Amino acid sequence: QVQLVESGGGLVQAGGSLRLSCAASGNTLSINDMGWYRQAPGKQRELVATIGSAGSTTYADSVKGRFTISRDNNAKNTVLLQMNSLKPEDTAIYYCNARWFFLYWRESWGQGTQVTVST
């Protein structure tokens, strides 16, 4: 199993920046990829960004050019999400996700961290 702990959410004005961090523990050697998802009130959870074990990345169209997902070179098994030029529509609970394959694809979720962008 893999455990995930997020940090770094908060309240920021539109145009500002925040950095989210997700620390993985447990059977981390098996992780294939990690990512960030978000869920706004009354909406479905949606993909924000993912990073593969080899460093390949994907982004939702709505965050391309503003958000960057990366691995923390100073903290093993930690994934960062740098969010710049934040907009009110970025307001949501952000969840960290990790996927690995053992007989079938499995995944783990963090508890979520609130990001609120004010006008």
Biopython code that builds the backbone (N, CA, C, O; Angstrom):
import numpy as np
from Bio.PDB.StructureBuilder import StructureBuilder

atoms = [
    (1, "GLN", "N", (0.833, -1.200, 0.000)),
    (1, "GLN", "CA", (0.000, 0.000, 0.000)),
    (1, "GLN", "C", (0.865, 1.246, 0.000)),
    (1, "GLN", "O", (2.025, 1.225, 0.412)),
    (2, "VAL", "N", (0.271, 2.331, -0.473)),
    (2, "VAL", "CA", (0.944, 3.631, -0.528)),
    (2, "VAL", "C", (0.094, 4.646, 0.225)),
    (2, "VAL", "O", (-1.120, 4.719, 0.033)),
    (3, "GLN", "N", (0.732, 5.416, 1.069)),
    (3, "GLN", "CA", (0.041, 6.486, 1.783)),
    (3, "GLN", "C", (0.510, 7.829, 1.231)),
    (3, "GLN", "O", (1.689, 8.009, 0.925)),
    (4, "LEU", "N", (-0.419, 8.762, 1.109)),
    (4, "LEU", "CA", (-0.127, 10.080, 0.543)),
    (4, "LEU", "C", (-0.573, 11.168, 1.510)),
    (4, "LEU", "O", (-1.660, 11.103, 2.083)),
    (5, "VAL", "N", (0.285, 12.169, 1.680)),
    (5, "VAL", "CA", (-0.042, 13.304, 2.535)),
    (5, "VAL", "C", (0.228, 14.585, 1.761)),
    (5, "VAL", "O", (1.354, 14.838, 1.332)),
    (6, "GLU", "N", (-0.827, 15.399, 1.586)),
    (6, "GLU", "CA", (-0.691, 16.663, 0.860)),
    (6, "GLU", "C", (-0.491, 17.810, 1.836)),
    (6, "GLU", "O", (-0.881, 17.738, 3.001)),
    (7, "SER", "N", (0.122, 18.860, 1.331)),
    (7, "SER", "CA", (0.264, 20.100, 2.099)),
    (7, "SER", "C", (0.422, 21.250, 1.127)),
    (7, "SER", "O", (0.708, 21.049, -0.053)),
    (8, "GLY", "N", (0.230, 22.475, 1.640)),
    (8, "GLY", "CA", (0.504, 23.654, 0.831)),
    (8, "GLY", "C", (-0.708, 24.410, 0.348)),
    (8, "GLY", "O", (-0.552, 25.447, -0.296)),
    (9, "GLY", "N", (-1.908, 23.943, 0.627)),
    (9, "GLY", "CA", (-3.086, 24.681, 0.198)),
    (9, "GLY", "C", (-3.272, 25.941, 1.012)),
    (9, "GLY", "O", (-2.547, 26.186, 1.977)),
    (10, "GLY", "N", (-4.259, 26.748, 0.611)),
    (10, "GLY", "CA", (-4.531, 27.969, 1.343)),
    (10, "GLY", "C", (-5.357, 28.944, 0.539)),
    (10, "GLY", "O", (-5.955, 28.594, -0.478)),
    (11, "LEU", "N", (-5.376, 30.177, 1.016)),
    (11, "LEU", "CA", (-6.127, 31.254, 0.382)),
    (11, "LEU", "C", (-5.156, 32.201, -0.303)),
    (11, "LEU", "O", (-4.163, 32.624, 0.289)),
    (12, "VAL", "N", (-5.450, 32.529, -1.554)),
    (12, "VAL", "CA", (-4.579, 33.423, -2.314)),
    (12, "VAL", "C", (-5.439, 34.289, -3.215)),
    (12, "VAL", "O", (-6.521, 33.875, -3.631)),
    (13, "GLN", "N", (-4.970, 35.478, -3.516)),
    (13, "GLN", "CA", (-5.683, 36.354, -4.432)),
    (13, "GLN", "C", (-5.456, 35.929, -5.875)),
    (13, "GLN", "O", (-4.443, 35.309, -6.196)),
    (14, "ALA", "N", (-6.390, 36.262, -6.730)),
    (14, "ALA", "CA", (-6.250, 35.971, -8.155)),
    (14, "ALA", "C", (-4.940, 36.559, -8.680)),
    (14, "ALA", "O", (-4.572, 37.691, -8.365)),
    (15, "GLY", "N", (-4.254, 35.762, -9.484)),
    (15, "GLY", "CA", (-2.956, 36.163, -10.005)),
    (15, "GLY", "C", (-1.789, 35.698, -9.157)),
    (15, "GLY", "O", (-0.634, 35.791, -9.573)),
    (16, "GLY", "N", (-2.091, 35.197, -7.967)),
    (16, "GLY", "CA", (-1.044, 34.755, -7.062)),
    (16, "GLY", "C", (-0.600, 33.338, -7.337)),
    (16, "GLY", "O", (-1.018, 32.715, -8.313)),
    (17, "SER", "N", (0.264, 32.831, -6.451)),
    (17, "SER", "CA", (0.852, 31.504, -6.620)),
    (17, "SER", "C", (0.745, 30.694, -5.335)),
    (17, "SER", "O", (0.717, 31.241, -4.233)),
    (18, "LEU", "N", (0.688, 29.392, -5.505)),
    (18, "LEU", "CA", (0.759, 28.453, -4.404)),
    (18, "LEU", "C", (1.537, 27.230, -4.879)),
    (18, "LEU", "O", (1.575, 26.924, -6.071)),
    (19, "ARG", "N", (2.157, 26.537, -3.923)),
    (19, "ARG", "CA", (2.824, 25.289, -4.259)),
    (19, "ARG", "C", (2.291, 24.188, -3.359)),
    (19, "ARG", "O", (2.330, 24.294, -2.133)),
    (20, "LEU", "N", (1.797, 23.141, -3.980)),
    (20, "LEU", "CA", (1.313, 21.977, -3.249)),
    (20, "LEU", "C", (2.386, 20.906, -3.225)),
    (20, "LEU", "O", (3.171, 20.764, -4.162)),
    (21, "SER", "N", (2.403, 20.159, -2.136)),
    (21, "SER", "CA", (3.370, 19.077, -1.988)),
    (21, "SER", "C", (2.630, 17.802, -1.609)),
    (21, "SER", "O", (1.656, 17.836, -0.858)),
    (22, "CYS", "N", (3.105, 16.676, -2.140)),
    (22, "CYS", "CA", (2.509, 15.378, -1.826)),
    (22, "CYS", "C", (3.636, 14.410, -1.500)),
    (22, "CYS", "O", (4.474, 14.097, -2.346)),
    (23, "ALA", "N", (3.640, 13.950, -0.275)),
    (23, "ALA", "CA", (4.669, 13.010, 0.172)),
    (23, "ALA", "C", (4.096, 11.598, 0.208)),
    (23, "ALA", "O", (3.070, 11.348, 0.840)),
    (24, "ALA", "N", (4.768, 10.686, -0.473)),
    (24, "ALA", "CA", (4.335, 9.292, -0.515)),
    (24, "ALA", "C", (5.176, 8.449, 0.424)),
    (24, "ALA", "O", (6.382, 8.659, 0.558)),
    (25, "SER", "N", (4.529, 7.497, 1.069)),
    (25, "SER", "CA", (5.233, 6.557, 1.943)),
    (25, "SER", "C", (4.635, 5.166, 1.761)),
    (25, "SER", "O", (3.572, 5.004, 1.160)),
    (26, "GLY", "N", (5.324, 4.185, 2.283)),
    (26, "GLY", "CA", (4.872, 2.811, 2.115)),
    (26, "GLY", "C", (5.617, 2.151, 0.979)),
    (26, "GLY", "O", (6.831, 2.311, 0.860)),
    (27, "ASN", "N", (4.915, 1.416, 0.145)),
    (27, "ASN", "CA", (5.520, 0.677, -0.953)),
    (27, "ASN", "C", (5.738, 1.592, -2.158)),
    (27, "ASN", "O", (5.156, 1.370, -3.220)),
    (28, "THR", "N", (6.571, 2.615, -1.995)),
    (28, "THR", "CA", (6.727, 3.640, -3.030)),
    (28, "THR", "C", (7.493, 3.149, -4.253)),
    (28, "THR", "O", (7.362, 3.735, -5.327)),
    (29, "LEU", "N", (8.283, 2.098, -4.121)),
    (29, "LEU", "CA", (9.041, 1.594, -5.270)),
    (29, "LEU", "C", (8.132, 1.083, -6.373)),
    (29, "LEU", "O", (8.545, 1.008, -7.530)),
    (30, "SER", "N", (6.917, 0.734, -6.034)),
    (30, "SER", "CA", (5.992, 0.177, -7.011)),
    (30, "SER", "C", (5.214, 1.244, -7.780)),
    (30, "SER", "O", (4.519, 0.929, -8.746)),
    (31, "ILE", "N", (5.327, 2.507, -7.355)),
    (31, "ILE", "CA", (4.515, 3.566, -7.968)),
    (31, "ILE", "C", (4.895, 3.764, -9.428)),
    (31, "ILE", "O", (6.071, 3.896, -9.766)),
    (32, "ASN", "N", (3.880, 3.782, -10.288)),
    (32, "ASN", "CA", (4.113, 4.018, -11.707)),
    (32, "ASN", "C", (4.014, 5.511, -12.029)),
    (32, "ASN", "O", (4.885, 6.069, -12.697)),
    (33, "ASP", "N", (2.983, 6.127, -11.566)),
    (33, "ASP", "CA", (2.853, 7.560, -11.787)),
    (33, "ASP", "C", (2.081, 8.199, -10.639)),
    (33, "ASP", "O", (1.366, 7.525, -9.897)),
    (34, "MET", "N", (2.240, 9.500, -10.512)),
    (34, "MET", "CA", (1.532, 10.282, -9.499)),
    (34, "MET", "C", (0.885, 11.471, -10.162)),
    (34, "MET", "O", (1.300, 11.900, -11.239)),
    (35, "GLY", "N", (-0.132, 12.002, -9.516)),
    (35, "GLY", "CA", (-0.815, 13.125, -10.127)),
    (35, "GLY", "C", (-1.629, 13.917, -9.135)),
    (35, "GLY", "O", (-1.779, 13.545, -7.972)),
    (36, "TRP", "N", (-2.146, 15.016, -9.630)),
    (36, "TRP", "CA", (-3.024, 15.889, -8.858)),
    (36, "TRP", "C", (-4.378, 15.963, -9.549)),
    (36, "TRP", "O", (-4.463, 16.106, -10.769)),
    (37, "TYR", "N", (-5.420, 15.865, -8.758)),
    (37, "TYR", "CA", (-6.791, 16.020, -9.206)),
    (37, "TYR", "C", (-7.432, 17.090, -8.343)),
    (37, "TYR", "O", (-6.925, 17.420, -7.271)),
    (38, "ARG", "N", (-8.548, 17.631, -8.810)),
    (38, "ARG", "CA", (-9.246, 18.612, -7.991)),
    (38, "ARG", "C", (-10.754, 18.438, -8.132)),
    (38, "ARG", "O", (-11.260, 17.934, -9.135)),
    (39, "GLN", "N", (-11.440, 18.873, -7.097)),
    (39, "GLN", "CA", (-12.897, 18.799, -7.104)),
    (39, "GLN", "C", (-13.462, 20.076, -6.526)),
    (39, "GLN", "O", (-13.251, 20.396, -5.356)),
    (40, "ALA", "N", (-14.187, 20.806, -7.367)),
    (40, "ALA", "CA", (-14.847, 22.031, -6.936)),
    (40, "ALA", "C", (-16.257, 21.685, -6.444)),
    (40, "ALA", "O", (-16.794, 20.640, -6.812)),
    (41, "PRO", "N", (-16.858, 22.538, -5.627)),
    (41, "PRO", "CA", (-18.206, 22.265, -5.112)),
    (41, "PRO", "C", (-19.197, 22.021, -6.242)),
    (41, "PRO", "O", (-19.288, 22.810, -7.183)),
    (42, "GLY", "N", (-19.931, 20.930, -6.140)),
    (42, "GLY", "CA", (-20.953, 20.623, -7.130)),
    (42, "GLY", "C", (-20.427, 20.078, -8.443)),
    (42, "GLY", "O", (-21.192, 19.885, -9.388)),
    (43, "LYS", "N", (-19.122, 19.829, -8.509)),
    (43, "LYS", "CA", (-18.532, 19.327, -9.754)),
    (43, "LYS", "C", (-17.838, 17.990, -9.520)),
    (43, "LYS", "O", (-17.551, 17.607, -8.386)),
    (44, "GLN", "N", (-17.578, 17.295, -10.617)),
    (44, "GLN", "CA", (-16.868, 16.026, -10.519)),
    (44, "GLN", "C", (-15.375, 16.265, -10.346)),
    (44, "GLN", "O", (-14.844, 17.310, -10.723)),
    (45, "ARG", "N", (-14.716, 15.277, -9.769)),
    (45, "ARG", "CA", (-13.264, 15.357, -9.641)),
    (45, "ARG", "C", (-12.648, 15.300, -11.037)),
    (45, "ARG", "O", (-13.063, 14.509, -11.884)),
    (46, "GLU", "N", (-11.649, 16.156, -11.260)),
    (46, "GLU", "CA", (-11.030, 16.225, -12.577)),
    (46, "GLU", "C", (-9.513, 16.172, -12.464)),
    (46, "GLU", "O", (-8.929, 16.563, -11.453)),
    (47, "LEU", "N", (-8.890, 15.676, -13.531)),
    (47, "LEU", "CA", (-7.437, 15.613, -13.595)),
    (47, "LEU", "C", (-6.849, 17.005, -13.725)),
    (47, "LEU", "O", (-7.361, 17.836, -14.475)),
    (48, "VAL", "N", (-5.772, 17.259, -12.993)),
    (48, "VAL", "CA", (-5.041, 18.517, -13.126)),
    (48, "VAL", "C", (-3.713, 18.259, -13.839)),
    (48, "VAL", "O", (-3.418, 18.888, -14.855)),
    (49, "ALA", "N", (-2.925, 17.344, -13.310)),
    (49, "ALA", "CA", (-1.622, 17.039, -13.895)),
    (49, "ALA", "C", (-1.123, 15.696, -13.389)),
    (49, "ALA", "O", (-1.462, 15.269, -12.285)),
    (50, "THR", "N", (-0.307, 15.030, -14.215)),
    (50, "THR", "CA", (0.311, 13.775, -13.801)),
    (50, "THR", "C", (1.784, 13.775, -14.181)),
    (50, "THR", "O", (2.213, 14.495, -15.083)),
    (51, "ILE", "N", (2.548, 12.950, -13.472)),
    (51, "ILE", "CA", (3.963, 12.768, -13.801)),
    (51, "ILE", "C", (4.284, 11.284, -13.705)),
    (51, "ILE", "O", (3.982, 10.634, -12.705)),
    (52, "GLY", "N", (4.901, 10.758, -14.759)),
    (52, "GLY", "CA", (5.247, 9.350, -14.793)),
    (52, "GLY", "C", (6.576, 9.079, -14.109)),
    (52, "GLY", "O", (7.300, 9.999, -13.729)),
    (53, "SER", "N", (6.880, 7.800, -13.962)),
    (53, "SER", "CA", (8.107, 7.416, -13.275)),
    (53, "SER", "C", (9.348, 7.882, -14.027)),
    (53, "SER", "O", (10.402, 8.090, -13.426)),
    (54, "ALA", "N", (9.222, 8.047, -15.344)),
    (54, "ALA", "CA", (10.346, 8.518, -16.153)),
    (54, "ALA", "C", (10.340, 10.028, -16.315)),
    (54, "ALA", "O", (11.211, 10.585, -16.984)),
    (55, "GLY", "N", (9.367, 10.694, -15.710)),
    (55, "GLY", "CA", (9.335, 12.151, -15.739)),
    (55, "GLY", "C", (8.400, 12.764, -16.762)),
    (55, "GLY", "O", (8.298, 13.988, -16.841)),
    (56, "SER", "N", (7.716, 11.947, -17.547)),
    (56, "SER", "CA", (6.768, 12.507, -18.510)),
    (56, "SER", "C", (5.588, 13.131, -17.777)),
    (56, "SER", "O", (5.166, 12.639, -16.731)),
    (57, "THR", "N", (5.062, 14.212, -18.332)),
    (57, "THR", "CA", (3.990, 14.950, -17.668)),
    (57, "THR", "C", (2.794, 15.147, -18.596)),
    (57, "THR", "O", (2.934, 15.177, -19.819)),
    (58, "THR", "N", (1.621, 15.279, -17.991)),
    (58, "THR", "CA", (0.402, 15.643, -18.715)),
    (58, "THR", "C", (-0.321, 16.698, -17.896)),
    (58, "THR", "O", (-0.199, 16.745, -16.672)),
    (59, "TYR", "N", (-1.074, 17.543, -18.585)),
    (59, "TYR", "CA", (-1.798, 18.625, -17.930)),
    (59, "TYR", "C", (-3.197, 18.769, -18.519)),
    (59, "TYR", "O", (-3.427, 18.499, -19.698)),
    (60, "ALA", "N", (-4.112, 19.195, -17.677)),
    (60, "ALA", "CA", (-5.415, 19.594, -18.185)),
    (60, "ALA", "C", (-5.230, 20.877, -18.990)),
    (60, "ALA", "O", (-4.373, 21.700, -18.669)),
    (61, "ASP", "N", (-6.037, 21.042, -20.037)),
    (61, "ASP", "CA", (-5.919, 22.235, -20.872)),
    (61, "ASP", "C", (-6.088, 23.513, -20.054)),
    (61, "ASP", "O", (-5.463, 24.532, -20.347)),
    (62, "SER", "N", (-6.928, 23.455, -19.038)),
    (62, "SER", "CA", (-7.242, 24.650, -18.254)),
    (62, "SER", "C", (-6.068, 25.154, -17.412)),
    (62, "SER", "O", (-6.085, 26.292, -16.944)),
    (63, "VAL", "N", (-5.045, 24.310, -17.218)),
    (63, "VAL", "CA", (-3.922, 24.723, -16.371)),
    (63, "VAL", "C", (-2.599, 24.784, -17.121)),
    (63, "VAL", "O", (-1.581, 25.180, -16.554)),
    (64, "LYS", "N", (-2.608, 24.396, -18.392)),
    (64, "LYS", "CA", (-1.361, 24.414, -19.169)),
    (64, "LYS", "C", (-0.774, 25.815, -19.207)),
    (64, "LYS", "O", (-1.487, 26.794, -19.430)),
    (65, "GLY", "N", (0.521, 25.899, -18.989)),
    (65, "GLY", "CA", (1.199, 27.194, -18.991)),
    (65, "GLY", "C", (1.143, 27.914, -17.662)),
    (65, "GLY", "O", (1.846, 28.906, -17.466)),
    (66, "ARG", "N", (0.312, 27.430, -16.738)),
    (66, "ARG", "CA", (0.213, 28.070, -15.419)),
    (66, "ARG", "C", (0.684, 27.152, -14.291)),
    (66, "ARG", "O", (1.273, 27.614, -13.313)),
    (67, "PHE", "N", (0.426, 25.862, -14.428)),
    (67, "PHE", "CA", (0.791, 24.888, -13.399)),
    (67, "PHE", "C", (1.951, 24.035, -13.879)),
    (67, "PHE", "O", (2.079, 23.757, -15.071)),
    (68, "THR", "N", (2.798, 23.621, -12.939)),
    (68, "THR", "CA", (3.913, 22.733, -13.254)),
    (68, "THR", "C", (3.992, 21.625, -12.205)),
    (68, "THR", "O", (4.052, 21.894, -11.005)),
    (69, "ILE", "N", (3.992, 20.389, -12.671)),
    (69, "ILE", "CA", (4.150, 19.253, -11.769)),
    (69, "ILE", "C", (5.588, 18.766, -11.872)),
    (69, "ILE", "O", (6.163, 18.721, -12.959)),
    (70, "SER", "N", (6.158, 18.404, -10.734)),
    (70, "SER", "CA", (7.555, 17.956, -10.735)),
    (70, "SER", "C", (7.800, 17.086, -9.515)),
    (70, "SER", "O", (6.977, 17.003, -8.603)),
    (71, "ARG", "N", (8.971, 16.433, -9.530)),
    (71, "ARG", "CA", (9.382, 15.667, -8.362)),
    (71, "ARG", "C", (10.373, 16.507, -7.569)),
    (71, "ARG", "O", (11.201, 17.208, -8.150)),
    (72, "ASP", "N", (10.291, 16.437, -6.265)),
    (72, "ASP", "CA", (11.176, 17.210, -5.407)),
    (72, "ASP", "C", (12.540, 16.520, -5.356)),
    (72, "ASP", "O", (12.654, 15.404, -4.849)),
    (73, "ASN", "N", (13.554, 17.171, -5.871)),
    (73, "ASN", "CA", (14.889, 16.575, -5.898)),
    (73, "ASN", "C", (15.492, 16.431, -4.507)),
    (73, "ASN", "O", (16.424, 15.654, -4.301)),
    (74, "ASN", "N", (14.953, 17.183, -3.559)),
    (74, "ASN", "CA", (15.500, 17.151, -2.205)),
    (74, "ASN", "C", (14.722, 16.235, -1.268)),
    (74, "ASN", "O", (15.151, 15.982, -0.143)),
    (75, "ALA", "N", (13.602, 15.750, -1.725)),
    (75, "ALA", "CA", (12.766, 14.897, -0.875)),
    (75, "ALA", "C", (12.250, 13.751, -1.719)),
    (75, "ALA", "O", (11.340, 13.926, -2.530)),
    (76, "LYS", "N", (12.819, 12.603, -1.532)),
    (76, "LYS", "CA", (12.448, 11.442, -2.311)),
    (76, "LYS", "C", (10.976, 11.133, -2.131)),
    (76, "LYS", "O", (10.429, 11.282, -1.038)),
    (77, "ASN", "N", (10.346, 10.707, -3.194)),
    (77, "ASN", "CA", (8.937, 10.300, -3.177)),
    (77, "ASN", "C", (7.987, 11.461, -2.877)),
    (77, "ASN", "O", (6.897, 11.249, -2.346)),
    (78, "THR", "N", (8.391, 12.669, -3.209)),
    (78, "THR", "CA", (7.542, 13.842, -3.050)),
    (78, "THR", "C", (7.316, 14.497, -4.400)),
    (78, "THR", "O", (8.253, 14.735, -5.161)),
    (79, "VAL", "N", (6.046, 14.784, -4.681)),
    (79, "VAL", "CA", (5.670, 15.425, -5.927)),
    (79, "VAL", "C", (5.118, 16.812, -5.617)),
    (79, "VAL", "O", (4.354, 16.993, -4.669)),
    (80, "LEU", "N", (5.514, 17.777, -6.423)),
    (80, "LEU", "CA", (5.104, 19.161, -6.230)),
    (80, "LEU", "C", (4.171, 19.602, -7.349)),
    (80, "LEU", "O", (4.238, 19.104, -8.473)),
    (81, "LEU", "N", (3.305, 20.542, -7.016)),
    (81, "LEU", "CA", (2.477, 21.205, -8.027)),
    (81, "LEU", "C", (2.623, 22.706, -7.813)),
    (81, "LEU", "O", (2.066, 23.263, -6.867)),
    (82, "GLN", "N", (3.364, 23.346, -8.684)),
    (82, "GLN", "CA", (3.529, 24.800, -8.642)),
    (82, "GLN", "C", (2.391, 25.426, -9.430)),
    (82, "GLN", "O", (2.223, 25.148, -10.618)),
    (83, "MET", "N", (1.618, 26.264, -8.772)),
    (83, "MET", "CA", (0.454, 26.884, -9.407)),
    (83, "MET", "C", (0.661, 28.391, -9.466)),
    (83, "MET", "O", (0.722, 29.059, -8.434)),
    (84, "ASN", "N", (0.765, 28.913, -10.665)),
    (84, "ASN", "CA", (0.949, 30.350, -10.883)),
    (84, "ASN", "C", (-0.255, 30.930, -11.590)),
    (84, "ASN", "O", (-1.070, 30.203, -12.158)),
    (85, "SER", "N", (-0.360, 32.242, -11.549)),
    (85, "SER", "CA", (-1.463, 32.952, -12.221)),
    (85, "SER", "C", (-2.806, 32.326, -11.870)),
    (85, "SER", "O", (-3.624, 32.041, -12.744)),
    (86, "LEU", "N", (-3.014, 32.122, -10.595)),
    (86, "LEU", "CA", (-4.229, 31.439, -10.149)),
    (86, "LEU", "C", (-5.469, 32.269, -10.447)),
    (86, "LEU", "O", (-5.450, 33.499, -10.401)),
    (87, "LYS", "N", (-6.551, 31.550, -10.755)),
    (87, "LYS", "CA", (-7.831, 32.167, -11.083)),
    (87, "LYS", "C", (-8.882, 31.679, -10.083)),
    (87, "LYS", "O", (-8.717, 30.616, -9.484)),
    (88, "PRO", "N", (-9.945, 32.435, -9.903)),
    (88, "PRO", "CA", (-11.007, 31.979, -8.992)),
    (88, "PRO", "C", (-11.543, 30.601, -9.356)),
    (88, "PRO", "O", (-11.941, 29.837, -8.476)),
    (89, "GLU", "N", (-11.555, 30.278, -10.648)),
    (89, "GLU", "CA", (-12.061, 28.963, -11.061)),
    (89, "GLU", "C", (-11.115, 27.823, -10.703)),
    (89, "GLU", "O", (-11.464, 26.658, -10.893)),
    (90, "ASP", "N", (-9.938, 28.129, -10.194)),
    (90, "ASP", "CA", (-9.035, 27.098, -9.689)),
    (90, "ASP", "C", (-9.400, 26.675, -8.267)),
    (90, "ASP", "O", (-8.831, 25.722, -7.735)),
    (91, "THR", "N", (-10.335, 27.372, -7.661)),
    (91, "THR", "CA", (-10.759, 27.042, -6.303)),
    (91, "THR", "C", (-11.338, 25.637, -6.259)),
    (91, "THR", "O", (-12.264, 25.315, -7.004)),
    (92, "ALA", "N", (-10.786, 24.797, -5.377)),
    (92, "ALA", "CA", (-11.212, 23.398, -5.281)),
    (92, "ALA", "C", (-10.432, 22.727, -4.159)),
    (92, "ALA", "O", (-9.500, 23.296, -3.592)),
    (93, "ILE", "N", (-10.841, 21.505, -3.859)),
    (93, "ILE", "CA", (-10.007, 20.647, -3.024)),
    (93, "ILE", "C", (-9.093, 19.873, -3.974)),
    (93, "ILE", "O", (-9.558, 19.244, -4.925)),
    (94, "TYR", "N", (-7.810, 19.927, -3.709)),
    (94, "TYR", "CA", (-6.828, 19.262, -4.554)),
    (94, "TYR", "C", (-6.386, 17.962, -3.879)),
    (94, "TYR", "O", (-6.018, 17.941, -2.705)),
    (95, "TYR", "N", (-6.436, 16.881, -4.658)),
    (95, "TYR", "CA", (-6.101, 15.555, -4.157)),
    (95, "TYR", "C", (-4.880, 14.997, -4.890)),
    (95, "TYR", "O", (-4.757, 15.118, -6.109)),
    (96, "CYS", "N", (-3.998, 14.396, -4.130)),
    (96, "CYS", "CA", (-2.854, 13.694, -4.702)),
    (96, "CYS", "C", (-3.251, 12.244, -4.981)),
    (96, "CYS", "O", (-4.023, 11.640, -4.238)),
    (97, "ASN", "N", (-2.713, 11.713, -6.052)),
    (97, "ASN", "CA", (-3.034, 10.346, -6.467)),
    (97, "ASN", "C", (-1.761, 9.605, -6.863)),
    (97, "ASN", "O", (-0.860, 10.183, -7.470)),
    (98, "ALA", "N", (-1.697, 8.336, -6.519)),
    (98, "ALA", "CA", (-0.581, 7.482, -6.943)),
    (98, "ALA", "C", (-1.152, 6.187, -7.503)),
    (98, "ALA", "O", (-2.108, 5.632, -6.962)),
    (99, "ARG", "N", (-0.550, 5.708, -8.601)),
    (99, "ARG", "CA", (-1.007, 4.467, -9.233)),
    (99, "ARG", "C", (0.146, 3.476, -9.347)),
    (99, "ARG", "O", (1.292, 3.851, -9.597)),
    (100, "TRP", "N", (-0.183, 2.223, -9.159)),
    (100, "TRP", "CA", (0.811, 1.156, -9.358)),
    (100, "TRP", "C", (0.100, -0.092, -9.820)),
    (100, "TRP", "O", (-1.111, -0.242, -9.657)),
    (101, "PHE", "N", (0.912, -1.019, -10.423)),
    (101, "PHE", "CA", (0.333, -2.237, -10.975)),
    (101, "PHE", "C", (0.833, -3.430, -10.188)),
    (101, "PHE", "O", (2.039, -3.653, -10.081)),
    (102, "PHE", "N", (-0.084, -4.189, -9.644)),
    (102, "PHE", "CA", (0.199, -5.476, -9.013)),
    (102, "PHE", "C", (-0.996, -6.363, -9.276)),
    (102, "PHE", "O", (-2.008, -6.271, -8.581)),
    (103, "LEU", "N", (-0.891, -7.195, -10.240)),
    (103, "LEU", "CA", (-1.989, -8.048, -10.723)),
    (103, "LEU", "C", (-3.008, -7.212, -11.490)),
    (103, "LEU", "O", (-3.530, -7.662, -12.510)),
    (104, "TYR", "N", (-3.290, -6.038, -11.027)),
    (104, "TYR", "CA", (-4.161, -5.083, -11.709)),
    (104, "TYR", "C", (-3.761, -3.687, -11.238)),
    (104, "TYR", "O", (-3.006, -3.535, -10.278)),
    (105, "TRP", "N", (-4.282, -2.663, -11.934)),
    (105, "TRP", "CA", (-3.946, -1.297, -11.561)),
    (105, "TRP", "C", (-4.614, -0.949, -10.240)),
    (105, "TRP", "O", (-5.798, -1.208, -10.024)),
    (106, "ARG", "N", (-3.829, -0.364, -9.383)),
    (106, "ARG", "CA", (-4.319, 0.065, -8.063)),
    (106, "ARG", "C", (-3.991, 1.529, -7.889)),
    (106, "ARG", "O", (-3.131, 2.063, -8.589)),
    (107, "GLU", "N", (-4.666, 2.183, -6.963)),
    (107, "GLU", "CA", (-4.394, 3.590, -6.720)),
    (107, "GLU", "C", (-4.656, 3.942, -5.272)),
    (107, "GLU", "O", (-5.390, 3.263, -4.554)),
    (108, "SER", "N", (-4.020, 5.041, -4.874)),
    (108, "SER", "CA", (-4.204, 5.570, -3.530)),
    (108, "SER", "C", (-4.453, 7.056, -3.638)),
    (108, "SER", "O", (-3.971, 7.704, -4.566)),
    (109, "TRP", "N", (-5.206, 7.604, -2.692)),
    (109, "TRP", "CA", (-5.548, 9.029, -2.679)),
    (109, "TRP", "C", (-5.132, 9.661, -1.356)),
    (109, "TRP", "O", (-5.175, 9.027, -0.302)),
    (110, "GLY", "N", (-4.728, 10.924, -1.438)),
    (110, "GLY", "CA", (-4.489, 11.695, -0.229)),
    (110, "GLY", "C", (-5.806, 12.219, 0.325)),
    (110, "GLY", "O", (-6.875, 11.993, -0.243)),
    (111, "GLN", "N", (-5.704, 12.922, 1.441)),
    (111, "GLN", "CA", (-6.908, 13.411, 2.115)),
    (111, "GLN", "C", (-7.434, 14.698, 1.483)),
    (111, "GLN", "O", (-8.571, 15.091, 1.745)),
    (112, "GLY", "N", (-6.642, 15.346, 0.673)),
    (112, "GLY", "CA", (-7.057, 16.575, 0.005)),
    (112, "GLY", "C", (-6.601, 17.815, 0.742)),
    (112, "GLY", "O", (-6.462, 17.811, 1.965)),
    (113, "THR", "N", (-6.369, 18.874, -0.009)),
    (113, "THR", "CA", (-6.000, 20.161, 0.563)),
    (113, "THR", "C", (-6.778, 21.255, -0.167)),
    (113, "THR", "O", (-6.867, 21.255, -1.395)),
    (114, "GLN", "N", (-7.333, 22.174, 0.594)),
    (114, "GLN", "CA", (-8.189, 23.208, 0.027)),
    (114, "GLN", "C", (-7.355, 24.337, -0.585)),
    (114, "GLN", "O", (-6.419, 24.845, 0.033)),
    (115, "VAL", "N", (-7.714, 24.712, -1.804)),
    (115, "VAL", "CA", (-7.130, 25.882, -2.466)),
    (115, "VAL", "C", (-8.282, 26.841, -2.777)),
    (115, "VAL", "O", (-9.243, 26.475, -3.453)),
    (116, "THR", "N", (-8.170, 28.053, -2.281)),
    (116, "THR", "CA", (-9.200, 29.062, -2.510)),
    (116, "THR", "C", (-8.559, 30.291, -3.132)),
    (116, "THR", "O", (-7.615, 30.858, -2.584)),
    (117, "VAL", "N", (-9.083, 30.698, -4.286)),
    (117, "VAL", "CA", (-8.556, 31.859, -4.997)),
    (117, "VAL", "C", (-9.628, 32.938, -4.975)),
    (117, "VAL", "O", (-10.722, 32.744, -5.506)),
    (118, "SER", "N", (-9.318, 34.065, -4.366)),
    (118, "SER", "CA", (-10.282, 35.156, -4.244)),
    (118, "SER", "C", (-10.093, 36.175, -5.365)),
    (118, "SER", "O", (-9.011, 36.294, -5.941)),
    (119, "THR", "N", (-11.164, 36.903, -5.659)),
    (119, "THR", "CA", (-11.099, 37.928, -6.714)),
    (119, "THR", "C", (-10.503, 39.212, -6.177)),
    (119, "THR", "O", (-10.369, 40.187, -6.916)),
]
sb = StructureBuilder()
sb.init_structure("model")
sb.init_model(0)
sb.init_chain("A")
sb.init_seg("    ")
for serial, (resi, resn, name, xyz) in enumerate(atoms, 1):
    if name == "N":
        sb.init_residue(resn, " ", resi, " ")
    sb.init_atom(name, np.array(xyz, "f"), 0.0, 1.0, " ", f" {name:<3s}", serial, name[0])
structure = sb.get_structure()
